[in-house]
């Protein structure tokens, strides 16, 4: 019996080493579903397509490629947030958007969406299969785009086309995973070397593009006596075993990295597209090295902009450099970083009180007890802050989040993808109560597939980052409070243990119990709702904004909340001003 198009597609996915498809099945996806059932690929039945897209994005970041699918209009729209996340994070992902019968297109049919228009802004390749002759070429081209351009490829697949008899094509079905050597020209490297050799104080700032160049960054830093800062996405690779690291900058960062970048004569940006222009220095010289030339110069005024793989560029650059002997600048920055880390531990020493446990203490304890090769996922918002500041890179750990798209609710879905693709690893999701609430239903997916995911809920009963944004903007927070269900009982209803933690002295044993449990586990920790995270450089208007909002809260009769906020954050504010 001849194979149909759905079976042909699945065969190609098997050849591309796809292990699973994250989807909610239904109508136009059913033929693909049955084809998967007969294959080596696993169909992961998530409760919400957005979760499937996030899970696939996590798998793609860890392993280099993943697949998710959605059926007809509602399924497409549900996918879109996770698809944007994958595309903006530059991870290779294939989206199969099955859709209405081809003869009904353009007729305002039930559940009709225009997949080309819908996914156009979050994909590098976006096409519809309408004939059997297209299938092999289209699927091969889509996957080639995803892995080569590092982003999303979308295939529209009408349900009636899926069941047509397959036809063999005449073009290649092989996927080519190339690894070219990309570095600046000899003349460009010579210009960069001259600039570095003439500069007395150099700071390196590394992003995710430096992840495969950790040893080379350390070697360059040693040669130049240069402190090394990094972005959040670059942290897990750049921090470990690096004696000259001085933390990260940005909204979640430390004043040490901010200070080192602004005090340097020359800042070298390596594989980073750090988005916050206000944190970039403006009075010193800046060089940017990135494998994508279209990113050069869009965050800062550059002295030089060079295209190249960070590892290959540093290897070619090192022989052209003179070793620096003056260590004063480096030692000053390292001493400042030591003071910053000491200040950070003030929050760990003060563990909080009943139902107001300091989240810094929770994150620090989690960092200490987690395995050296654990995979962490962090929800957007305050959990990102605690992950950025207190989870330590070991060289083996990974940390996933919605760092570019900045969407809520990503931690639990990403933990699903990480656990399925890396069942041998300890998977820890640092969830906000707001984020977990958004996609609560897929806690059932964790139980259905018996995934040993550890959900650590930082339950501050508020949208903490939004509250901070409003207060530094001079507004009293409004409608940021959360009246939550008992998350521990929700976990138990889903089929696995859940525990509430109300007292600081319970935290360590509760985390140990959670991490040691053989299976999924939810820990619901009642953290301090007034613990705020301020950026490494506090502007005067932010101070005035906070003062204004506190005054408005007092005038509104919320004096207790004002006092708790000041007491919770006084040490932090004092250390940064």
Secondary structure as a PSIPRED ss2 file (coil, helix, strand):
# PSIPRED VFORMAT (PSIPRED V4.0)

   1 X C   1.000  0.000  0.000
   2 X C   1.000  0.000  0.000
   3 X C   1.000  0.000  0.000
   4 X E   0.000  0.000  1.000
   5 X H   0.000  1.000  0.000
   6 X H   0.000  1.000  0.000
   7 X H   0.000  1.000  0.000
   8 X H   0.000  1.000  0.000
   9 X H   0.000  1.000  0.000
  10 X H   0.000  1.000  0.000
  11 X H   0.000  1.000  0.000
  12 X H   0.000  1.000  0.000
  13 X H   0.000  1.000  0.000
  14 X H   0.000  1.000  0.000
  15 X H   0.000  1.000  0.000
  16 X C   1.000  0.000  0.000
  17 X C   1.000  0.000  0.000
  18 X C   1.000  0.000  0.000
  19 X C   1.000  0.000  0.000
  20 X E   0.000  0.000  1.000
  21 X E   0.000  0.000  1.000
  22 X E   0.000  0.000  1.000
  23 X E   0.000  0.000  1.000
  24 X C   1.000  0.000  0.000
  25 X C   1.000  0.000  0.000
  26 X C   1.000  0.000  0.000
  27 X H   0.000  1.000  0.000
  28 X H   0.000  1.000  0.000
  29 X H   0.000  1.000  0.000
  30 X H   0.000  1.000  0.000
  31 X H   0.000  1.000  0.000
  32 X H   0.000  1.000  0.000
  33 X H   0.000  1.000  0.000
  34 X H   0.000  1.000  0.000
  35 X H   0.000  1.000  0.000
  36 X H   0.000  1.000  0.000
  37 X H   0.000  1.000  0.000
  38 X C   1.000  0.000  0.000
  39 X C   1.000  0.000  0.000
  40 X C   1.000  0.000  0.000
  41 X C   1.000  0.000  0.000
  42 X E   0.000  0.000  1.000
  43 X E   0.000  0.000  1.000
  44 X E   0.000  0.000  1.000
  45 X E   0.000  0.000  1.000
  46 X C   1.000  0.000  0.000
  47 X C   1.000  0.000  0.000
  48 X C   1.000  0.000  0.000
  49 X H   0.000  1.000  0.000
  50 X H   0.000  1.000  0.000
  51 X H   0.000  1.000  0.000
  52 X H   0.000  1.000  0.000
  53 X H   0.000  1.000  0.000
  54 X H   0.000  1.000  0.000
  55 X H   0.000  1.000  0.000
  56 X H   0.000  1.000  0.000
  57 X H   0.000  1.000  0.000
  58 X H   0.000  1.000  0.000
  59 X H   0.000  1.000  0.000
  60 X H   0.000  1.000  0.000
  61 X H   0.000  1.000  0.000
  62 X H   0.000  1.000  0.000
  63 X H   0.000  1.000  0.000
  64 X C   1.000  0.000  0.000
  65 X C   1.000  0.000  0.000
  66 X E   0.000  0.000  1.000
  67 X E   0.000  0.000  1.000
  68 X E   0.000  0.000  1.000
  69 X E   0.000  0.000  1.000
  70 X E   0.000  0.000  1.000
  71 X E   0.000  0.000  1.000
  72 X H   0.000  1.000  0.000
  73 X H   0.000  1.000  0.000
  74 X H   0.000  1.000  0.000
  75 X H   0.000  1.000  0.000
  76 X H   0.000  1.000  0.000
  77 X H   0.000  1.000  0.000
  78 X H   0.000  1.000  0.000
  79 X H   0.000  1.000  0.000
  80 X H   0.000  1.000  0.000
  81 X H   0.000  1.000  0.000
  82 X H   0.000  1.000  0.000
  83 X H   0.000  1.000  0.000
  84 X H   0.000  1.000  0.000
  85 X H   0.000  1.000  0.000
  86 X H   0.000  1.000  0.000
  87 X H   0.000  1.000  0.000
  88 X H   0.000  1.000  0.000
  89 X C   1.000  0.000  0.000
  90 X C   1.000  0.000  0.000
  91 X C   1.000  0.000  0.000
  92 X C   1.000  0.000  0.000
  93 X E   0.000  0.000  1.000
  94 X E   0.000  0.000  1.000
  95 X E   0.000  0.000  1.000
  96 X E   0.000  0.000  1.000
  97 X E   0.000  0.000  1.000
  98 X E   0.000  0.000  1.000
  99 X E   0.000  0.000  1.000
 100 X C   1.000  0.000  0.000
 101 X C   1.000  0.000  0.000
 102 X H   0.000  1.000  0.000
 103 X H   0.000  1.000  0.000
 104 X H   0.000  1.000  0.000
 105 X C   1.000  0.000  0.000
 106 X C   1.000  0.000  0.000
 107 X C   1.000  0.000  0.000
 108 X C   1.000  0.000  0.000
 109 X C   1.000  0.000  0.000
 110 X C   1.000  0.000  0.000
 111 X C   1.000  0.000  0.000
 112 X C   1.000  0.000  0.000
 113 X C   1.000  0.000  0.000
 114 X C   1.000  0.000  0.000
 115 X H   0.000  1.000  0.000
 116 X H   0.000  1.000  0.000
 117 X H   0.000  1.000  0.000
 118 X H   0.000  1.000  0.000
 119 X H   0.000  1.000  0.000
 120 X H   0.000  1.000  0.000
 121 X H   0.000  1.000  0.000
 122 X H   0.000  1.000  0.000
 123 X C   1.000  0.000  0.000
 124 X C   1.000  0.000  0.000
 125 X E   0.000  0.000  1.000
 126 X E   0.000  0.000  1.000
 127 X E   0.000  0.000  1.000
 128 X E   0.000  0.000  1.000
 129 X E   0.000  0.000  1.000
 130 X C   1.000  0.000  0.000
 131 X C   1.000  0.000  0.000
 132 X H   0.000  1.000  0.000
 133 X H   0.000  1.000  0.000
 134 X H   0.000  1.000  0.000
 135 X H   0.000  1.000  0.000
 136 X H   0.000  1.000  0.000
 137 X H   0.000  1.000  0.000
 138 X H   0.000  1.000  0.000
 139 X H   0.000  1.000  0.000
 140 X H   0.000  1.000  0.000
 141 X H   0.000  1.000  0.000
 142 X H   0.000  1.000  0.000
 143 X H   0.000  1.000  0.000
 144 X H   0.000  1.000  0.000
 145 X H   0.000  1.000  0.000
 146 X H   0.000  1.000  0.000
 147 X H   0.000  1.000  0.000
 148 X H   0.000  1.000  0.000
 149 X H   0.000  1.000  0.000
 150 X C   1.000  0.000  0.000
 151 X C   1.000  0.000  0.000
 152 X E   0.000  0.000  1.000
 153 X E   0.000  0.000  1.000
 154 X E   0.000  0.000  1.000
 155 X E   0.000  0.000  1.000
 156 X E   0.000  0.000  1.000
 157 X E   0.000  0.000  1.000
 158 X E   0.000  0.000  1.000
 159 X H   0.000  1.000  0.000
 160 X H   0.000  1.000  0.000
 161 X H   0.000  1.000  0.000
 162 X H   0.000  1.000  0.000
 163 X C   1.000  0.000  0.000
 164 X C   1.000  0.000  0.000
 165 X E   0.000  0.000  1.000
 166 X C   1.000  0.000  0.000
 167 X C   1.000  0.000  0.000
 168 X C   1.000  0.000  0.000
 169 X C   1.000  0.000  0.000
 170 X C   1.000  0.000  0.000
 171 X C   1.000  0.000  0.000
 172 X C   1.000  0.000  0.000
 173 X C   1.000  0.000  0.000
 174 X C   1.000  0.000  0.000
 175 X C   1.000  0.000  0.000
 176 X C   1.000  0.000  0.000
 177 X C   1.000  0.000  0.000
 178 X C   1.000  0.000  0.000
 179 X C   1.000  0.000  0.000
 180 X C   1.000  0.000  0.000
 181 X C   1.000  0.000  0.000
 182 X C   1.000  0.000  0.000
 183 X C   1.000  0.000  0.000
 184 X C   1.000  0.000  0.000
 185 X C   1.000  0.000  0.000
 186 X H   0.000  1.000  0.000
 187 X H   0.000  1.000  0.000
 188 X H   0.000  1.000  0.000
 189 X H   0.000  1.000  0.000
 190 X H   0.000  1.000  0.000
 191 X H   0.000  1.000  0.000
 192 X H   0.000  1.000  0.000
 193 X H   0.000  1.000  0.000
 194 X H   0.000  1.000  0.000
 195 X H   0.000  1.000  0.000
 196 X H   0.000  1.000  0.000
 197 X H   0.000  1.000  0.000
 198 X H   0.000  1.000  0.000
 199 X C   1.000  0.000  0.000
 200 X C   1.000  0.000  0.000
 201 X C   1.000  0.000  0.000
 202 X E   0.000  0.000  1.000
 203 X E   0.000  0.000  1.000
 204 X E   0.000  0.000  1.000
 205 X E   0.000  0.000  1.000
 206 X E   0.000  0.000  1.000
 207 X C   1.000  0.000  0.000
 208 X H   0.000  1.000  0.000
 209 X H   0.000  1.000  0.000
 210 X H   0.000  1.000  0.000
 211 X H   0.000  1.000  0.000
 212 X H   0.000  1.000  0.000
 213 X H   0.000  1.000  0.000
 214 X H   0.000  1.000  0.000
 215 X H   0.000  1.000  0.000
 216 X H   0.000  1.000  0.000
 217 X H   0.000  1.000  0.000
 218 X H   0.000  1.000  0.000
 219 X H   0.000  1.000  0.000
 220 X H   0.000  1.000  0.000
 221 X H   0.000  1.000  0.000
 222 X H   0.000  1.000  0.000
 223 X H   0.000  1.000  0.000
 224 X H   0.000  1.000  0.000
 225 X C   1.000  0.000  0.000
 226 X C   1.000  0.000  0.000
 227 X E   0.000  0.000  1.000
 228 X E   0.000  0.000  1.000
 229 X E   0.000  0.000  1.000
 230 X E   0.000  0.000  1.000
 231 X C   1.000  0.000  0.000
 232 X C   1.000  0.000  0.000
 233 X C   1.000  0.000  0.000
 234 X C   1.000  0.000  0.000
 235 X H   0.000  1.000  0.000
 236 X H   0.000  1.000  0.000
 237 X H   0.000  1.000  0.000
 238 X H   0.000  1.000  0.000
 239 X C   1.000  0.000  0.000
 240 X C   1.000  0.000  0.000
 241 X C   1.000  0.000  0.000
 242 X C   1.000  0.000  0.000
 243 X C   1.000  0.000  0.000
 244 X C   1.000  0.000  0.000
 245 X E   0.000  0.000  1.000
 246 X E   0.000  0.000  1.000
 247 X E   0.000  0.000  1.000
 248 X E   0.000  0.000  1.000
 249 X C   1.000  0.000  0.000
 250 X C   1.000  0.000  0.000
 251 X C   1.000  0.000  0.000
 252 X C   1.000  0.000  0.000
 253 X C   1.000  0.000  0.000
 254 X C   1.000  0.000  0.000
 255 X H   0.000  1.000  0.000
 256 X H   0.000  1.000  0.000
 257 X H   0.000  1.000  0.000
 258 X H   0.000  1.000  0.000
 259 X H   0.000  1.000  0.000
 260 X H   0.000  1.000  0.000
 261 X H   0.000  1.000  0.000
 262 X H   0.000  1.000  0.000
 263 X H   0.000  1.000  0.000
 264 X C   1.000  0.000  0.000
 265 X C   1.000  0.000  0.000
 266 X E   0.000  0.000  1.000
 267 X E   0.000  0.000  1.000
 268 X E   0.000  0.000  1.000
 269 X E   0.000  0.000  1.000
 270 X E   0.000  0.000  1.000
 271 X C   1.000  0.000  0.000
 272 X C   1.000  0.000  0.000
 273 X C   1.000  0.000  0.000
 274 X C   1.000  0.000  0.000
 275 X C   1.000  0.000  0.000
 276 X C   1.000  0.000  0.000
 277 X H   0.000  1.000  0.000
 278 X H   0.000  1.000  0.000
 279 X H   0.000  1.000  0.000
 280 X C   1.000  0.000  0.000
 281 X C   1.000  0.000  0.000
 282 X C   1.000  0.000  0.000
 283 X C   1.000  0.000  0.000
 284 X C   1.000  0.000  0.000
 285 X E   0.000  0.000  1.000
 286 X E   0.000  0.000  1.000
 287 X E   0.000  0.000  1.000
 288 X E   0.000  0.000  1.000
 289 X E   0.000  0.000  1.000
 290 X E   0.000  0.000  1.000
 291 X C   1.000  0.000  0.000
 292 X C   1.000  0.000  0.000
 293 X H   0.000  1.000  0.000
 294 X H   0.000  1.000  0.000
 295 X H   0.000  1.000  0.000
 296 X C   1.000  0.000  0.000
 297 X C   1.000  0.000  0.000
 298 X C   1.000  0.000  0.000
 299 X C   1.000  0.000  0.000
 300 X C   1.000  0.000  0.000
 301 X C   1.000  0.000  0.000
 302 X C   1.000  0.000  0.000
 303 X C   1.000  0.000  0.000
 304 X E   0.000  0.000  1.000
 305 X E   0.000  0.000  1.000
 306 X E   0.000  0.000  1.000
 307 X E   0.000  0.000  1.000
 308 X C   1.000  0.000  0.000
 309 X C   1.000  0.000  0.000
 310 X H   0.000  1.000  0.000
 311 X H   0.000  1.000  0.000
 312 X H   0.000  1.000  0.000
 313 X H   0.000  1.000  0.000
 314 X H   0.000  1.000  0.000
 315 X H   0.000  1.000  0.000
 316 X H   0.000  1.000  0.000
 317 X H   0.000  1.000  0.000
 318 X H   0.000  1.000  0.000
 319 X C   1.000  0.000  0.000
 320 X C   1.000  0.000  0.000
 321 X C   1.000  0.000  0.000
 322 X C   1.000  0.000  0.000
 323 X C   1.000  0.000  0.000
 324 X C   1.000  0.000  0.000
 325 X C   1.000  0.000  0.000
 326 X C   1.000  0.000  0.000
 327 X C   1.000  0.000  0.000
 328 X H   0.000  1.000  0.000
 329 X H   0.000  1.000  0.000
 330 X H   0.000  1.000  0.000
 331 X H   0.000  1.000  0.000
 332 X H   0.000  1.000  0.000
 333 X H   0.000  1.000  0.000
 334 X H   0.000  1.000  0.000
 335 X H   0.000  1.000  0.000
 336 X H   0.000  1.000  0.000
 337 X H   0.000  1.000  0.000
 338 X H   0.000  1.000  0.000
 339 X H   0.000  1.000  0.000
 340 X H   0.000  1.000  0.000
 341 X H   0.000  1.000  0.000
 342 X H   0.000  1.000  0.000
 343 X H   0.000  1.000  0.000
 344 X H   0.000  1.000  0.000
 345 X H   0.000  1.000  0.000
 346 X H   0.000  1.000  0.000
 347 X H   0.000  1.000  0.000
 348 X H   0.000  1.000  0.000
 349 X H   0.000  1.000  0.000
 350 X C   1.000  0.000  0.000
 351 X C   1.000  0.000  0.000
 352 X E   0.000  0.000  1.000
 353 X E   0.000  0.000  1.000
 354 X C   1.000  0.000  0.000
 355 X C   1.000  0.000  0.000
 356 X E   0.000  0.000  1.000
 357 X E   0.000  0.000  1.000
 358 X C   1.000  0.000  0.000
 359 X H   0.000  1.000  0.000
 360 X H   0.000  1.000  0.000
 361 X H   0.000  1.000  0.000
 362 X H   0.000  1.000  0.000
 363 X H   0.000  1.000  0.000
 364 X H   0.000  1.000  0.000
 365 X H   0.000  1.000  0.000
 366 X H   0.000  1.000  0.000
 367 X H   0.000  1.000  0.000
 368 X H   0.000  1.000  0.000
 369 X H   0.000  1.000  0.000
 370 X C   1.000  0.000  0.000
 371 X C   1.000  0.000  0.000
 372 X C   1.000  0.000  0.000
 373 X C   1.000  0.000  0.000
 374 X C   1.000  0.000  0.000
 375 X E   0.000  0.000  1.000
 376 X E   0.000  0.000  1.000
 377 X E   0.000  0.000  1.000
 378 X E   0.000  0.000  1.000
 379 X C   1.000  0.000  0.000
 380 X C   1.000  0.000  0.000
 381 X C   1.000  0.000  0.000
 382 X H   0.000  1.000  0.000
 383 X H   0.000  1.000  0.000
 384 X H   0.000  1.000  0.000
 385 X H   0.000  1.000  0.000
 386 X H   0.000  1.000  0.000
 387 X H   0.000  1.000  0.000
 388 X H   0.000  1.000  0.000
 389 X H   0.000  1.000  0.000
 390 X H   0.000  1.000  0.000
 391 X C   1.000  0.000  0.000
 392 X C   1.000  0.000  0.000
 393 X C   1.000  0.000  0.000
 394 X C   1.000  0.000  0.000
 395 X C   1.000  0.000  0.000
 396 X C   1.000  0.000  0.000
 397 X C   1.000  0.000  0.000
 398 X E   0.000  0.000  1.000
 399 X E   0.000  0.000  1.000
 400 X E   0.000  0.000  1.000
 401 X E   0.000  0.000  1.000
 402 X C   1.000  0.000  0.000
 403 X C   1.000  0.000  0.000
 404 X C   1.000  0.000  0.000
 405 X C   1.000  0.000  0.000
 406 X C   1.000  0.000  0.000
 407 X C   1.000  0.000  0.000
 408 X C   1.000  0.000  0.000
 409 X C   1.000  0.000  0.000
 410 X H   0.000  1.000  0.000
 411 X H   0.000  1.000  0.000
 412 X H   0.000  1.000  0.000
 413 X H   0.000  1.000  0.000
 414 X H   0.000  1.000  0.000
 415 X H   0.000  1.000  0.000
 416 X H   0.000  1.000  0.000
 417 X H   0.000  1.000  0.000
 418 X H   0.000  1.000  0.000
 419 X H   0.000  1.000  0.000
 420 X H   0.000  1.000  0.000
 421 X H   0.000  1.000  0.000
 422 X C   1.000  0.000  0.000
 423 X C   1.000  0.000  0.000
 424 X C   1.000  0.000  0.000
 425 X C   1.000  0.000  0.000
 426 X C   1.000  0.000  0.000
 427 X E   0.000  0.000  1.000
 428 X E   0.000  0.000  1.000
 429 X E   0.000  0.000  1.000
 430 X E   0.000  0.000  1.000
 431 X E   0.000  0.000  1.000
 432 X E   0.000  0.000  1.000
 433 X H   0.000  1.000  0.000
 434 X H   0.000  1.000  0.000
 435 X H   0.000  1.000  0.000
 436 X H   0.000  1.000  0.000
 437 X H   0.000  1.000  0.000
 438 X H   0.000  1.000  0.000
 439 X C   1.000  0.000  0.000
 440 X H   0.000  1.000  0.000
 441 X H   0.000  1.000  0.000
 442 X H   0.000  1.000  0.000
 443 X H   0.000  1.000  0.000
 444 X H   0.000  1.000  0.000
 445 X H   0.000  1.000  0.000
 446 X H   0.000  1.000  0.000
 447 X H   0.000  1.000  0.000
 448 X H   0.000  1.000  0.000
 449 X C   1.000  0.000  0.000
 450 X C   1.000  0.000  0.000
 451 X C   1.000  0.000  0.000
 452 X C   1.000  0.000  0.000
 453 X C   1.000  0.000  0.000
 454 X E   0.000  0.000  1.000
 455 X E   0.000  0.000  1.000
 456 X E   0.000  0.000  1.000
 457 X E   0.000  0.000  1.000
 458 X E   0.000  0.000  1.000
 459 X E   0.000  0.000  1.000
 460 X C   1.000  0.000  0.000
 461 X C   1.000  0.000  0.000
 462 X E   0.000  0.000  1.000
 463 X C   1.000  0.000  0.000
 464 X H   0.000  1.000  0.000
 465 X H   0.000  1.000  0.000
 466 X H   0.000  1.000  0.000
 467 X H   0.000  1.000  0.000
 468 X H   0.000  1.000  0.000
 469 X H   0.000  1.000  0.000
 470 X H   0.000  1.000  0.000
 471 X H   0.000  1.000  0.000
 472 X H   0.000  1.000  0.000
 473 X C   1.000  0.000  0.000
 474 X C   1.000  0.000  0.000
 475 X C   1.000  0.000  0.000
 476 X C   1.000  0.000  0.000
 477 X C   1.000  0.000  0.000
 478 X C   1.000  0.000  0.000
 479 X C   1.000  0.000  0.000
 480 X C   1.000  0.000  0.000
 481 X E   0.000  0.000  1.000
 482 X C   1.000  0.000  0.000
 483 X C   1.000  0.000  0.000
 484 X C   1.000  0.000  0.000
 485 X C   1.000  0.000  0.000
 486 X C   1.000  0.000  0.000
 487 X H   0.000  1.000  0.000
 488 X H   0.000  1.000  0.000
 489 X H   0.000  1.000  0.000
 490 X H   0.000  1.000  0.000
 491 X H   0.000  1.000  0.000
 492 X H   0.000  1.000  0.000
 493 X H   0.000  1.000  0.000
 494 X H   0.000  1.000  0.000
 495 X C   1.000  0.000  0.000
 496 X C   1.000  0.000  0.000
 497 X E   0.000  0.000  1.000
 498 X E   0.000  0.000  1.000
 499 X E   0.000  0.000  1.000
 500 X E   0.000  0.000  1.000
 501 X E   0.000  0.000  1.000
 502 X C   1.000  0.000  0.000
 503 X C   1.000  0.000  0.000
 504 X H   0.000  1.000  0.000
 505 X H   0.000  1.000  0.000
 506 X H   0.000  1.000  0.000
 507 X H   0.000  1.000  0.000
 508 X H   0.000  1.000  0.000
 509 X H   0.000  1.000  0.000
 510 X H   0.000  1.000  0.000
 511 X H   0.000  1.000  0.000
 512 X H   0.000  1.000  0.000
 513 X H   0.000  1.000  0.000
 514 X H   0.000  1.000  0.000
 515 X H   0.000  1.000  0.000
 516 X H   0.000  1.000  0.000
 517 X C   1.000  0.000  0.000
 518 X C   1.000  0.000  0.000
 519 X C   1.000  0.000  0.000
 520 X C   1.000  0.000  0.000
 521 X E   0.000  0.000  1.000
 522 X E   0.000  0.000  1.000
 523 X E   0.000  0.000  1.000
 524 X E   0.000  0.000  1.000
 525 X E   0.000  0.000  1.000
 526 X E   0.000  0.000  1.000
 527 X E   0.000  0.000  1.000
 528 X C   1.000  0.000  0.000
 529 X C   1.000  0.000  0.000
 530 X C   1.000  0.000  0.000
 531 X C   1.000  0.000  0.000
 532 X C   1.000  0.000  0.000
 533 X C   1.000  0.000  0.000
 534 X C   1.000  0.000  0.000
 535 X C   1.000  0.000  0.000
 536 X C   1.000  0.000  0.000
 537 X C   1.000  0.000  0.000
 538 X C   1.000  0.000  0.000
 539 X C   1.000  0.000  0.000
 540 X H   0.000  1.000  0.000
 541 X H   0.000  1.000  0.000
 542 X H   0.000  1.000  0.000
 543 X H   0.000  1.000  0.000
 544 X H   0.000  1.000  0.000
 545 X H   0.000  1.000  0.000
 546 X H   0.000  1.000  0.000
 547 X H   0.000  1.000  0.000
 548 X H   0.000  1.000  0.000
 549 X H   0.000  1.000  0.000
 550 X H   0.000  1.000  0.000
 551 X H   0.000  1.000  0.000
 552 X H   0.000  1.000  0.000
 553 X H   0.000  1.000  0.000
 554 X H   0.000  1.000  0.000
 555 X H   0.000  1.000  0.000
 556 X C   1.000  0.000  0.000
 557 X C   1.000  0.000  0.000
 558 X C   1.000  0.000  0.000
 559 X H   0.000  1.000  0.000
 560 X H   0.000  1.000  0.000
 561 X H   0.000  1.000  0.000
 562 X H   0.000  1.000  0.000
 563 X H   0.000  1.000  0.000
 564 X H   0.000  1.000  0.000
 565 X H   0.000  1.000  0.000
 566 X H   0.000  1.000  0.000
 567 X H   0.000  1.000  0.000
 568 X H   0.000  1.000  0.000
 569 X H   0.000  1.000  0.000
 570 X H   0.000  1.000  0.000
 571 X H   0.000  1.000  0.000
 572 X H   0.000  1.000  0.000
 573 X H   0.000  1.000  0.000
 574 X H   0.000  1.000  0.000
 575 X H   0.000  1.000  0.000
 576 X H   0.000  1.000  0.000
 577 X C   1.000  0.000  0.000
